[in-house]
Amino acid sequence: MQRLLSRFLDNCLTAACIPLVILVLLTTSDVFARYALASSVPDTIELSGLMLGLMVSLALAPVTFSKRQVGIEFIMSVFPIVIQRVIRSLLLLFAASIFGLMAWQAGLRTIKSHSIGEFVGSLQVQLWPLKALFTFGVIVTCVALVWMAKQAWSDRSPPPGVSPEQDAGEV
């Protein structure tokens, strides 16, 4: 199951590159148009903001699941291993609940955007598909956090940087 989840999250990370490519092409064409044609590409700022949000939401779950996010381990190392597992599980569940609330609200806004036909800028880019992708990224992050909390709770191996003596209780 973990291998399937890992592969899925790798695909999400690959999908996060698409908004990045669009963002780079849009920004490059806007800079070129400003200097060469004395005019900018319409809606560059709005679309750039949307692409940044999509990129972050699609990349957040893989980065979180692979434990490449910023962490403060020197505080946790003071506690015994069992307490570390409990704290880590509770923090991950708290983060999952926050992302669950974000997904719920983003989903509601996606549905509303679709029902009213919301668009952005003078190019009239439909907004609901972009909101749906953002919601998808937040849901995947929530699922990854719940999975990590389950793993942290049931994992019996010592955390990284903990010697077997510390794991046995000689802290």
LUMKE-199322 format. One record per atom (N, C-alpha, C): x, y, z; residue in one letter. Coordinates in pm, whole numbers, padded with zeros to 5 digits, always signed. Layout:
N
XYZa...
***
This chain:
171
+00082-00120+00000m+00000+00000+00000m+00086+00126+00000m+00195+00119+00079q+00281+00236+00085q+00349+00262-00049q+00384+00156-00119r+00447+00174-00250r+00351+00238-00350r+00225+00198-00342l+00123+00258-00429l+00104+00405-00396l+00099+00437-00266l+00086+00576-00224l+00208+00658-00266l+00326+00598-00252s+00449+00666-00293s+00449+00697-00442s+00406+00602-00521r+00402+00623-00667r+00300+00731-00703r+00185+00728-00637f+00082+00829-00660f+00135+00969-00624f+00205+00980-00512l+00258+01109-00470l+00370+01156-00562l+00447+01064-00617d+00547+01102-00717d+00480+01161-00841d+00367+01103-00879n+00292+01158-00993n+00236+01296-00961n+00195+01317-00836c+00149+01451-00795c+00263+01552-00804c+00382+01510-00765l+00497+01599-00774l+00529+01631-00919l+00515+01534-01005t+00534+01558-01149t+00427+01654-01201t+00303+01634-01155a+00194+01723-01198a+00216+01866-01148a+00285+01881-01036a+00313+02015-00983a+00410+02091-01073a+00481+02020-01158c+00573+02086-01250c+00500+02155-01364c+00379+02111-01396i+00304+02171-01506i+00272+02318-01478i+00215+02352-01359p+00195+02495-01332p+00325+02574-01328p+00434+02509-01286l+00564+02577-01284l+00608+02611-01426l+00592+02518-01519v+00628+02544-01658v+00541+02655-01716v+00411+02650-01687i+00320+02756-01735i+00362+02891-01677i+00395+02891-01548l+00438+03014-01482l+00564+03071-01546l+00661+02987-01574v+00786+03032-01636v+00759+03086-01776v+00680+03013-01855l+00650+03059-01991l+00571+03190-01990l+00477+03201-01900l+00396+03322-01890l+00481+03443-01849l+00565+03423-01750t+00650+03533-01703t+00751+03574-01810t+00811+03475-01876t+00907+03504-01981t+00842+03579-02097t+00725+03533-02138s+00657+03601-02248s+00613+03741-02208s+00575+03759-02081d+00536+03892-02035d+00654+03988-02036d+00769+03941-01989v+00889+04027-01989v+00930+04059-02133v+00927+03959-02220f+00962+03983-02360f+00866+04084-02422f+00735+04066-02397a+00636+04156-02455a+00651+04298-02403a+00687+04312-02277r+00704+04447-02221r+00819+04521-02288r+00930+04451-02313y+01045+04519-02372y+01040+04525-02523y+00992+04421-02587a+00993+04417-02734a+00871+04485-02795a+00755+04471-02732l+00632+04523-02790l+00572+04639-02711l+00635+04677-02603a+00588+04784-02515a+00445+04758-02464a+00413+04634-02446s+00283+04594-02394s+00299+04463-02318s+00222+04445-02213s+00235+04321-02137s+00128+04220-02178s+00150+04095-02139v+00052+03989-02163v-00062+04010-02063v-00187+04009-02109p-00299+04033-02018p-00308+03927-01908p-00346+03969-01791d-00375+03882-01676d-00254+03804-01625d-00135+03852-01648t-00015+03782-01604t-00011+03769-01453t-00041+03874-01382i-00032+03870-01237i-00135+03773-01178i-00257+03778-01226e-00362+03689-01176e-00330+03543-01204e-00290+03514-01328l-00258+03376-01365l-00133+03325-01293l-00037+03414-01271s+00084+03373-01199s+00050+03333-01056s-00036+03410-00992g-00078+03375-00856g-00151+03242-00851g-00236+03217-00949l-00307+03089-00955l-00211+02973-00977l-00113+02992-01065m-00017+02885-01091m+00069+02856-00969m+00107+02959-00895l+00185+02938-00772l+00104+02857-00670l-00024+02892-00654g-00109+02818-00562g-00125+02672-00602g-00143+02647-00731l-00155+02510-00780l-00026+02432-00758l+00085+02495-00788m+00213+02428-00773m+00236+02387-00628m+00208+02477-00535v+00229+02447-00394v+00133+02338-00347v+00006+02347-00385s-00090+02248-00336s-00061+02109-00390s-00014+02098-00513l+00016+01967-00570l+00149+01911-00519l+00241+01997-00480a+00372+01950-00433a+00375+01929-00282a+00279+01982-00210l+00284+01976-00064l+00273+01833-00010l+00185+01753-00064a+00168+01615-00016a+00294+01530-00036a+00355+01529-00155p+00477+01448-00171p+00591+01495-00082p+00606+01625-00067v+00713+01677+00018v+00689+01639+00164v+00565+01649+00207t+00530+01613+00345t+00549+01464+00369t+00502+01382+00276f+00509+01238+00294f+00653+01187+00294f+00739+01251+00217s+00879+01208+00214s+00961+01271+00326s+00894+01345+00414k+00957+01408+00532k+01068+01503+00493k+01045+01579+00386r+01143+01679+00343r+01106+01820+00388r+01004+01830+00475q+00966+01961+00525q+01057+02002+00641q+01046+02126+00682v+01127+02178+00791v+01077+02117+00921v+01169+02072+01005g+01132+02015+01134g+01228+02060+01242g+01180+02059+01365i+01264+02097+01479i+01280+01973+01565i+01388+01900+01541e+01408+01772+01608e+01473+01785+01746e+01540+01894+01774f+01610+01901+01902f+01512+01909+02020f+01390+01956+01998i+01290+01959+02105i+01238+01818+02129i+01211+01745+02024m+01156+01611+02037m+01256+01513+02097m+01383+01535+02076s+01483+01440+02125s+01492+01436+02277s+01435+01532+02345v+01437+01536+02491v+01342+01430+02549v+01234+01401+02477f+01132+01310+02527f+01167+01165+02499f+01113+01072+02580p+01129+00929+02548p+01064+00895+02414p+01105+00783+02357i+01060+00744+02224i+00908+00730+02217i+00847+00673+02318v+00701+00653+02317v+00630+00789+02313v+00677+00884+02393i+00617+01017+02395i+00639+01086+02261i+00756+01065+02201q+00782+01124+02069q+00682+01073+01967q+00654+00942+01969r+00557+00885+01875r+00418+00943+01897r+00378+00957+02023v+00246+01011+02053v+00237+01157+02006v+00338+01236+02039i+00337+01378+02000i+00336+01390+01848i+00422+01313+01781r+00429+01319+01635r+00294+01280+01573r+00231+01175+01626s+00100+01134+01574s-00005+01240+01595s-00008+01300+01713l-00107+01403+01742l-00086+01527+01656l+00040+01566+01637l+00068+01682+01552l+00028+01656+01407l+00055+01536+01359l+00017+01502+01222l-00135+01499+01206l-00206+01448+01306l-00352+01449+01300l-00409+01590+01309l-00345+01675+01388f-00386+01815+01395f-00368+01882+01259f-00251+01859+01197a-00225+01916+01064a-00326+01861+00962a-00357+01731+00972a-00455+01672+00881a-00592+01735+00899a-00628+01767+01023s-00759+01831+01044s-00761+01972+00985s-00651+02044+00996i-00643+02177+00935i-00656+02166+00783i-00584+02072+00724f-00593+02055+00579f-00730+02000+00538f-00793+01922+00624g-00929+01877+00597g-01026+01993+00591g-01013+02086+00685l-01097+02206+00683l-01070+02290+00558l-00942+02301+00521m-00909+02374+00398m-00971+02308+00276m-00965+02175+00271a-01022+02102+00157a-01172+02121+00152a-01237+02118+00266w-01382+02137+00271w-01420+02274+00216w-01353+02379+00264q-01384+02513+00217q-01347+02533+00071q-01234+02479+00030a-01194+02490-00110a-01292+02417-00200a-01341+02302-00155g-01441+02228-00232g-01570+02306-00248g-01614+02369-00139l-01735+02452-00147l-01716+02567-00244l-01600+02630-00239r-01574+02742-00330r-01562+02696-00475r-01510+02575-00495t-01502+02519-00630t-01643+02498-00687t-01730+02441-00605i-01867+02415-00649i-01938+02547-00681i-01919+02646-00594k-01983+02776-00619k-01927+02841-00746k-01795+02833-00763s-01731+02890-00882s-01785+02825-01009s-01806+02694-01004h-01860+02623-01120h-02004+02665-01147h-02082+02680-01041s-02224+02711-01061s-02247+02852-01115s-02159+02945-01082i-02179+03082-01131i-02097+03112-01256i-02013+03015-01298g-01932+03037-01418g-01824+03141-01399g-01759+03139-01284e-01658+03239-01250e-01536+03227-01342e-01483+03340-01382f-01361+03343-01463f-01269+03451-01410f-01145+03447-01457v-01048+03544-01411v-00997+03626-01529v-00990+03756-01509g-00928+03847-01603g-00998+03864-01735g-00930+03941-01820s-00987+03974-01951s-00981+03856-02048s-00896+03759-02020l-00888+03640-02105l-01001+03541-02075l-01073+03567-01968q-01186+03485-01923q-01149+03338-01908q-01043+03313-01830v-01001+03177-01796v-01096+03125-01690v-01158+03009-01715q-01248+02950-01617q-01170+02920-01489q-01227+02957-01376l-01157+02945-01249l-01183+02812-01178l-01299+02750-01201w-01333+02632-01124w-01239+02513-01147w-01185+02488-01267p-01092+02375-01278p-00963+02396-01197p-00918+02521-01191l-00798+02549-01113l-00826+02533-00964l-00945+02577-00921k-00984+02557-00782k-01000+02409-00748k-01051+02332-00844a-01066+02188-00823a-00930+02120-00807a-00833+02161-00887l-00698+02105-00873l-00636+02143-00738l-00659+02267-00695f-00611+02309-00564f-00674+02223-00455f-00806+02202-00465t-00877+02119-00367t-00822+01978-00367t-00795+01924-00484f-00738+01790-00495f-00604+01783-00423f-00518+01882-00445g-00387+01883-00379g-00399+01889-00228g-00494+01965-00177v-00513+01976-00032v-00569+01845+00024v-00659+01780-00049i-00713+01651-00005i-00603+01546+00001i-00517+01543-00100v-00407+01446-00102v-00312+01473+00015v-00288+01599+00047t-00203+01632+00161t-00267+01583+00290t-00397+01601+00304c-00469+01555+00422c-00457+01403+00436c-00477+01330+00328v-00466+01184+00330v-00323+01142+00365v-00224+01209+00309a-00084+01176+00340a-00053+01200+00487a-00107+01307+00545l-00084+01334+00687l-00150+01229+00776l-00270+01186+00741v-00336+01080+00819v-00256+00951+00809v-00209+00919+00690w-00127+00798+00670w+00002+00806+00753w+00064+00922+00754m+00188+00939+00832m+00160+00929+00982m+00045+00979+01028a+00009+00969+01169a-00010+00823+01208a-00074+00747+01120k-00092+00603+01145k+00043+00533+01152k+00132+00568+01061q+00265+00509+01061q+00343+00547+01187q+00335+00675+01226a+00408+00721+01345a+00356+00651+01470a+00227+00623+01475w+00168+00559+01591w+00208+00412+01599w+00214+00344+01484s+00239+00200+01485s+00385+00163+01460s+00469+00258+01426d+00609+00230+01396d+00684+00196+01524d+00754+00085+01523r+00831+00042+01641r+00981+00062+01625r+01024+00109+01509s+01166+00135+01491s+01199+00272+01547s+01324+00291+01594p+01359+00422+01651p+01359+00529+01543p+01322+00652+01579p+01326+00762+01483p+01469+00787+01436p+01486+00858+01325p+01622+00887+01275p+01702+00963+01380p+01827+00923+01397g+01915+00992+01490g+01907+00940+01632g+01827+00834+01657v+01814+00778+01791v+01889+00647+01795v+01978+00634+01893s+02056+00511+01905s+01970+00401+01967s+02008+00274+01950p+01932+00164+02010p+01927+00172+02163p+02030+00231+02226e+02029+00246+02371e+01919+00343+02415e+01904+00452+02339q+01798+00548+02370q+01662+00485+02347q+01651+00403+02242d+01525+00340+02213d+01487+00242+02322d+01586+00182+02387a+01559+00088+02496a+01520+00161+02624a+01536+00292+02627g+01491+00368+02742g+01602+00432+02823g+01725+00424+02776e+01838+00483+02849e+01861+00626+02803e+01764+00713+02824v+01777+00851+02781v+01840+00934+02889v
***
